[in-house]
Amino acid sequence: MSNPYLNDRAMASAAKAGWAAPDPGTMAGRNTPLTDGPVSSWRPRVMTVQGTATATGVLLVLLLASATVGWMAAPTYDTGETGFPALAIGGVIVGLICAIVVHFKPMWARVLGPVYAVAEGFFLGVISKAYESYQDGVVVQAIGATVGVFAVMLFMYRTQIIKVTDRFKRIVIGATLGLMAFYLVSFVINIFGGDVSFFRSTSWLGIGFSLFAAGLAALNLALDFDFIEKGSKAGMPKAMEWFAAFGLLITLVWLYLELLRLLSKLNQR
């Protein structure tokens, strides 16, 4: 799942609720010094880039720890194949529910973010072991590729090689929603006995599809960085750090899965 809900709508909702820093131009009596009463030194705690990085780090630690448990819990049969515990499917369902709830209740991310990390981490551990069981080293390659793509995208964002304009947002979010709709439709078709498996094949068409999906996931990182930067400048509440970290984690999980699939296809050619 991508995270197109990390956009200006979430920021606008925070401002509407009175969370964002006020616009000095709208403050009454802005030319009159406030000296007619006691002055409090209290300042509201606001979102910062460092705080978001810390929250992201916590979620990543939980995800990696849970992935380790999932890896060890997945049984290996005499044939060398890896079993898929039912608990892993439960992890996907729990993760999806958490993402949906946080989409509508951003302030719940501080609680549901760790739940998502643990649930999704278990699934990632199982699916990673399944890939590793017939392709040695593919998981390490996927992890390295994910870290590399993250670093490159952060560099390109910081140096403004990639500029997150309104047009850029519309294109990326539209393409992301379209891809998610395609995944959903293909899943439903497979349930009813149909076959939409070209994107899973090792053909050049399948590899091209995986390249597109991985590239789209990478572009979503730029949207995450933009949301974090603008949210910090807007003075959004401290709790929104967890919302931003939650969205960033979703993108990283998606990116890892797409790269894992892409590398698996390339290794089979």
HUPEVEN-V387521 format. One record per pair of residues at least 4 apart in sequence whose ideal C-beta (glycine too) atoms are under 7 Angstrom apart, sorted by the first residue. I is the first residue (numbers start at 1). GAP is how many residues later the second one is. Records with the same first field share a line. If there is no record, write none. Layout:
# HUPEVEN-V387521
I = GAP  GAP
This chain:
# HUPEVEN-V387521
1 = 95  98  179  249  253
2 = 174  178  215  218  248  249  252
3 = 217  221  244  247  248
4 = 169  172  173
5 = 5  98
6 = 4  217  218  221  238  241
7 = 162  166  216  220
8 = 4
9 = 4
10 = 4  96
11 = 4  219  220  223  225
12 = 4
13 = 4
14 = 5  6  222  223  226
15 = 4  5  219
19 = 217  218
20 = 214  215  216
21 = 213  214
22 = 4  5
24 = 6
45 = 193
46 = 189  190  191  192
47 = 4  5  184  185  189  190  191  193  194
48 = 4  184
49 = 4  179  180  183
50 = 4
51 = 4  187  190
52 = 4  176  189  192  193
53 = 4
54 = 4
55 = 4  186  187  190
56 = 4  189  192  193
57 = 4
58 = 4
59 = 4  54  55  58  186  190
60 = 4  189
61 = 4
62 = 4  52  55  56  59
63 = 4  54  57  58  186
64 = 4  57
65 = 4  56
66 = 4  51  52  55  56  59
67 = 4  54  55  57  58  61
68 = 4  57
69 = 4  53  56
70 = 4  18  51  52  53  54  55  56
71 = 54  57  58
73 = 12
74 = 8  9  11  52  55
75 = 8
76 = 6  57
77 = 4  6
80 = 53
81 = 52
82 = 47  48  51
84 = 4  42  46
85 = 41
86 = 4
87 = 4  35
88 = 34  35  38
89 = 4
90 = 4
91 = 4  28  29  31  32
92 = 4  31
93 = 4
94 = 4  21  25
95 = 4  21  24  25
96 = 4
97 = 4
98 = 4  14  17  18
99 = 4  17  151
101 = 4  7  11
102 = 4  6  7  10  141  144
106 = 134  137
107 = 132
108 = 4
109 = 4  133  134  137
110 = 129  132
111 = 4
112 = 4
113 = 4  129  132  133
114 = 4
115 = 4
116 = 4  130
117 = 4  132
118 = 4
120 = 4  133
121 = 4
122 = 4
123 = 4
124 = 4  129
125 = 4
126 = 4
127 = 4
128 = 4  11
129 = 4
131 = 4  7  8  129  133
132 = 4  6  7
135 = 129  132
137 = 4
138 = 4  122  125  126  129
139 = 4
140 = 4
141 = 4  122
142 = 4  114  117  118  121
143 = 4
144 = 4
145 = 4  114  118
146 = 4  106  109  110  113
147 = 4
148 = 4
149 = 4  69  106
150 = 4  71  102
151 = 4
152 = 4
153 = 4  65  68  69
154 = 4  71
155 = 4
156 = 5  6
157 = 5  65  68
162 = 60
163 = 5
164 = 4  5  58  59  62
166 = 4
167 = 4
168 = 4
169 = 4  54
170 = 4
171 = 4
172 = 4  47  48  51
173 = 4
174 = 4
175 = 4  41
176 = 4  40  44
177 = 4
178 = 4
179 = 4  34  37
180 = 4
181 = 4
182 = 4
183 = 4
184 = 4
185 = 4
186 = 4  10
187 = 4
188 = 4
189 = 5  7
190 = 4  6
197 = 4
198 = 7  8
199 = 7  10
200 = 6
201 = 5
202 = 4  63  66  67
204 = 4
205 = 4
206 = 4  59
207 = 4  55  58  59
208 = 4
209 = 4
210 = 4  48  51  52  55
211 = 4  51
212 = 4
213 = 4  45
214 = 4  41  44  45  48
215 = 4
216 = 4
217 = 34  37  38  41
218 = 37
220 = 4  31
221 = 4  30
222 = 4
223 = 4
224 = 4  23  24  27
225 = 4
226 = 4
227 = 4  17
228 = 4  16
229 = 4
230 = 4
231 = 5  9  13
236 = 4
240 = 4
241 = 4
242 = 4
243 = 4
244 = 4
245 = 4
246 = 4
247 = 4
248 = 4
249 = 4
250 = 4
251 = 4
252 = 4
253 = 4
254 = 4
255 = 4
256 = 4
257 = 4
258 = 4
259 = 4
260 = 4
261 = 4
262 = 4
263 = 4
264 = 4
